[in-house]
């Protein structure tokens, strides 16, 4: 790896850390961070495959109430560096991403604690009508989140590849095999968490239909995606709750009231 590639990876890590709190362009999601690192390091296929696997895990990671979810930014960036730069297999990298995500959560709590002081400093700038001061403290807060990922990324890249390989070779086969198996289970658990949040009587028929269609080897992911979109459009077109017939009524009743739905009736009253 040359210095230019190192800088690009550090930029990805820094932006991923900022995006973990900004949520504007989703660069902290593994599917993006791993793919970008794979492109910059010349291991595009490894980056895409690793990002796709980790994204299924990260789909179930979200902050609920006071519970802080595992950190997808450090998980994706760290696993991508280990797989694309240090040569660790994708299965082991997926399993390694979990402790990295936990470490990222600890780091983000630490950074958020520090930025409380930045918030008070911004309040002081606001009392002085100092708009530039407020903006400065806000950018410093976001930059700390970026450094939270960039610094560990730099440390992972600084470790010689020979040391990583020697450490992996020293690990017994039953441990590496267990990590590979756990990596497969982790993806399934992440997807199951998403299903658990989406579970409802209206969704289950589509799930079982998709599960049945997936067993047909003739259908690829593109065909499955087209079928899913078509089913969603048909459902939205036929379901009463999306056609003015919700709340126990029918579309005909809503139409008899003078409009296709309640909002149309209200707007018509003002015309």
C-alpha positions, 0 to 999 in steps of 0.5 A, spaced: 500 500 500 502 506 498 501 513 502 495 515 497 491 509 498 493 510 506 490 517 506 484 515 502 482 509 507 483 514 513 478 519 509 473 514 508 474 512 516 473 519 518 467 521 514 464 514 516 465 516 523 462 523 522 456 520 518 455 515 524 452 521 527 450 525 521 446 520 517 446 524 511 449 520 506 450 513 510 457 512 509 458 509 515 454 503 513 458 497 511 455 496 504 458 503 503 465 503 507 467 496 505 466 497 498 470 504 498 475 501 502 475 495 497 476 500 491 481 504 494 485 498 496 484 494 489 480 489 493 473 491 490 470 484 490 472 482 497 470 489 499 463 488 496 462 481 499 464 483 506 460 490 506 454 486 503 455 480 509 456 486 514 450 490 512 445 484 513 448 484 520 447 492 521 440 492 519 438 490 526 442 495 529 439 501 531 438 506 537 432 504 541 430 509 547 437 509 551 440 503 548 446 505 544 446 500 538 453 497 536 457 501 532 457 500 524 462 505 522 468 502 526 465 495 524 465 496 517 471 500 516 475 495 521 473 489 518 474 492 511 482 494 513 483 487 516 480 483 510 482 488 504 489 490 507 491 485 512 489 479 508 484 476 513 478 471 510 471 475 509 468 470 514 473 471 520 473 479 518 465 478 519 466 475 526 471 480 528 467 486 526 462 484 532 467 486 538 469 492 533 462 494 533 462 494 541 469 497 542 466 503 537 460 503 542 464 505 547 468 510 543 462 514 541 460 514 548 466 517 550 466 522 545 459 524 546 461 525 553 467 530 551 462 534 546 458 535 552 463 541 554 463 543 547 455 544 547 456 548 553 462 552 549 457 553 544 452 556 548 457 561 551 458 563 544 450 564 543 450 568 549 455 573 545 451 572 538 458 569 536 455 565 530 462 563 527 464 560 534 457 556 535 459 553 528 466 552 530 464 548 536 459 544 532 464 542 527 469 540 532 464 535 535 463 532 529 470 532 527 471 528 534 466 523 531 471 522 525 477 521 529 474 516 533 474 511 527 480 514 523 485 513 529 483 506 530 483 505 522 490 508 522 492 503 528 490 497 524 493 499 518 500 500 522 500 493 524 504 489 519 501 484 515 506 479 517 504 480 524 497 479 523 498 473 519 503 470 524 497 471 529 492 468 525 496 462 524 498 461 531 490 461 533 488 454 533 484 451 527 478 450 532 477 457 534 478 460 527 473 455 524 468 457 530 469 464 528 467 463 521 461 459 523 459 465 528 460 469 522 455 466 518 450 465 524 451 473 525 448 475 519 442 470 520 441 473 527 442 480 524 436 479 519 432 475 524 432 482 528 430 486 522 424 481 521 422 481 528 421 488 528 417 488 521 413 482 523 405 483 522 400 479 519 400 483 513 407 482 512 408 474 513 404 472 507 409 476 503 415 473 507 413 466 506 412 468 498 419 470 497 422 465 501 418 460 496 420 464 490 427 464 493 428 456 492 427 457 485 434 457 482 432 460 476 430 466 479 436 471 481 436 477 485 434 482 480 428 478 478 426 477 486 427 485 486 422 486 480 417 481 483 417 484 490 416 491 487 410 489 483 407 486 489 408 492 493 405 496 488 399 491 487 398 491 494 398 499 495 393 499 489 388 494 492 389 495 500 383 499 502 387 503 507 391 506 502 385 508 497 381 512 502 377 506 505 381 505 511 378 506 519 373 500 517 370 503 511 370 502 504 372 506 498 365 506 496 363 510 502 369 515 502 367 516 495 360 517 497 362 523 501 364 527 496 372 525 495 377 519 495 379 520 502 378 525 508 383 530 506 380 531 499 373 532 503 376 537 507 380 541 501 373 541 497 370 544 503 374 550 502 373 551 495 
